Amino acid sequence: MAIQNTVDLLIALVYAPGATGLEGEPIRGFTRLQKLLFLLWKEASFDEYVPELRQFVAYNYGPFSSNVYDDIEFAESIGLISVKKARPELKLENTDEIESYEGSLDLSGIEIDDLKTREDFELTEGRGMEIAREIWHELDEDQRRRLQKVKASYNQMPFMRLIRYVYSEYPDYAKKSILLI
């Protein structure tokens, strides 16, 4: 069994093919990464292998674990993950749908300022892809299927739809949210 801790799970998640079918499809944004890891607990039962996944708490944008910061920092420090700054996109599913965002946006009375960049997470060429491939191939077929299902279902989902989904399915984790959706 290859997944022994949250860093292994993070690496396997970034490696897992997403909606594009390509291995190593980047994960766009820290909040999205948090939600994908949360959904690996709630919908794919990866807490069976990594009990630390149960440490998510309700916070400003729903389920949050401060451990994810440490995991990213560690994976980046040993050359497995690359964190890249990207221009944010905010897609809404209503008549106010916009493709990209500049300036500030009011969502249900919440002012979101300074959305200049987001952080995207991808495996590094060489070492990151190599280690991730090893972890991936040590997983059994069911584990790979569950990881791939979460990533394919939610990584490309428009951000606000993902937030609404998580809030509606797991309302206890939306109690402290500053977004009213």
C-alpha positions in Angstrom: 0.0 0.0 0.0 1.7 3.2 -1.2 -0.4 5.8 0.6 0.9 6.1 4.1 0.4 9.8 4.9 -1.2 13.0 3.6 1.8 13.9 1.4 1.5 10.6 -0.4 -2.2 11.2 -0.9 -1.5 14.8 -2.2 1.0 13.4 -4.7 -1.3 10.7 -5.8 -4.2 13.2 -6.2 -2.1 15.5 -8.4 -0.9 12.6 -10.5 -4.4 11.0 -10.9 -5.9 11.6 -14.4 -8.7 14.2 -14.2 -11.4 15.2 -16.7 -8.8 15.5 -19.4 -7.7 11.9 -18.9 -4.1 13.1 -18.6 -1.9 12.1 -15.7 -0.6 15.0 -13.7 -3.4 17.4 -14.5 -2.8 20.5 -12.3 -5.1 21.4 -9.5 -6.2 25.0 -9.8 -6.2 26.9 -6.5 -5.7 26.2 -2.9 -9.4 26.2 -2.0 -10.1 23.7 -4.7 -7.2 21.5 -3.5 -8.7 21.6 0.0 -12.1 20.5 -1.3 -10.7 17.7 -3.3 -8.8 16.3 -0.3 -11.9 16.7 1.8 -13.9 14.8 -0.8 -11.3 12.0 -0.8 -12.3 11.6 2.8 -16.0 11.9 2.5 -16.7 10.3 -0.8 -13.8 8.0 -1.4 -13.0 6.8 2.1 -9.3 7.6 2.0 -9.4 8.3 5.7 -9.1 4.5 6.0 -5.4 4.9 4.9 -4.8 8.5 6.1 -6.8 9.2 9.3 -5.4 12.8 9.3 -8.0 13.5 6.6 -10.6 13.6 9.4 -9.0 16.9 10.7 -11.0 19.1 8.3 -13.0 21.8 10.2 -15.6 24.3 9.1 -13.9 27.6 8.1 -14.3 30.7 5.8 -14.8 28.7 2.6 -16.0 25.5 3.9 -13.9 22.4 4.9 -10.4 23.4 5.8 -7.3 21.7 7.1 -4.2 23.7 8.0 -2.1 20.5 7.5 -2.5 21.0 3.7 -0.2 24.0 3.9 2.5 21.9 5.6 2.1 19.1 3.1 2.4 21.4 0.1 5.4 23.2 1.6 7.1 19.8 2.3 6.3 18.4 -1.1 7.6 21.6 -2.8 10.8 21.6 -0.6 11.8 18.1 -1.8 11.0 18.9 -5.4 7.8 16.9 -5.9 5.3 19.7 -6.3 5.5 22.9 -8.2 3.3 25.8 -7.0 2.6 28.3 -9.8 0.9 31.6 -9.7 -2.0 31.9 -12.2 -4.6 34.5 -13.0 -7.8 33.5 -11.3 -11.0 32.6 -13.1 -14.3 32.7 -11.3 -17.2 31.1 -13.1 -20.8 31.5 -11.9 -23.7 29.3 -12.9 -26.3 32.0 -13.1 -27.2 35.0 -15.4 -24.2 36.9 -13.9 -21.8 34.3 -15.4 -18.4 35.8 -16.0 -15.3 34.2 -17.5 -12.6 36.0 -15.6 -12.4 38.3 -12.7 -10.6 41.6 -12.2 -11.2 44.0 -9.3 -13.6 43.2 -6.6 -16.8 41.1 -6.7 -19.7 41.1 -4.3 -21.1 37.6 -3.6 -24.1 37.7 -1.3 -22.8 40.7 0.5 -19.2 39.4 0.8 -16.6 41.6 -0.8 -13.7 39.6 -2.4 -10.8 41.9 -3.0 -7.2 41.4 -4.2 -7.9 38.3 -6.2 -4.8 38.9 -8.2 -3.5 35.4 -8.5 -4.2 31.9 -7.4 -1.8 29.1 -6.8 -1.9 26.1 -9.0 -0.3 22.8 -8.0 1.4 20.4 -10.4 4.0 17.7 -10.2 7.6 18.7 -11.1 9.1 17.3 -14.3 11.3 14.3 -13.6 11.3 13.7 -9.8 7.7 14.6 -9.0 6.3 12.6 -11.9 8.6 9.7 -11.2 7.7 9.4 -7.5 4.0 10.0 -8.2 4.0 7.3 -10.9 5.6 4.9 -8.3 2.9 5.7 -5.7 0.1 5.4 -8.3 1.2 2.0 -9.5 1.5 0.7 -6.0 -2.2 1.5 -5.4 -4.8 -1.2 -6.0 -7.3 -0.7 -8.9 -10.1 0.4 -6.5 -7.9 3.1 -4.9 -6.9 4.4 -8.3 -10.5 4.4 -9.5 -11.7 6.3 -6.4 -8.9 8.9 -6.7 -9.5 9.4 -10.4 -13.3 9.7 -9.8 -12.9 12.5 -7.3 -10.4 14.4 -9.5 -12.3 13.9 -12.7 -15.6 14.9 -11.1 -14.4 18.0 -9.3 -11.1 19.4 -10.5 -12.6 21.0 -13.6 -15.9 21.9 -12.1 -16.5 25.6 -12.0 -15.3 26.9 -8.7 -18.7 28.3 -7.4 -20.5 25.1 -8.4 -17.9 23.1 -6.4 -18.4 25.3 -3.4 -22.2 25.0 -3.6 -21.9 21.2 -4.0 -19.7 20.8 -0.9 -21.9 23.2 1.1 -25.1 21.4 0.2 -23.8 17.9 0.7 -21.8 18.7 3.9 -23.6 21.6 5.6 -21.8 21.2 8.9 -18.7 22.3 7.1 -20.4 25.4 5.7 -21.5 26.8 9.1 -18.6 29.3 9.4 -18.4 30.2 5.7 -18.2 33.8 4.7 -19.9 32.9 1.4 -23.6 32.8 1.5 -24.6 30.3 -1.2 
